Amino acid sequence: MGSTPPPKPPSFAEENAMRVASESLQHYDEATDTYQVSYGPPAPALQVHDPDRELLVRIDPHSRQVLGFSIPNFKAWHAAHADEDGSFEVDLPPVWGGQSEPA
């Protein structure tokens, strides 16, 4: 009888990604047409404009860890960026190092 090796534990990056996904909160505010995503519990943050992705990114002022993002004028943004099936993905780094303008 052969034995199956135990499953390989997730890497730090995989574990962190699973934690962030499980702690993510998403909300669409129809009155302001704003889509918001928060990673983890609420925390003080700086908000910067990301012109490449056309959204606002919330970052920790000390560690520069990305805490979430907002997409103002979401209906127009979605029309321009979503796939044919309506799905979309926002690919942000875990730590903000991009060019940014205060929002």
Secondary structure, DSSP 8 states (H G I E B T S, - for coil): -----------HHHHHHHHHHHHEEEEEETTTTEEEEEESS----EEEEETTTTEEEEE-TTT-BEEEEEESSHHHHHHHH--TTS-------SB--S--EE-
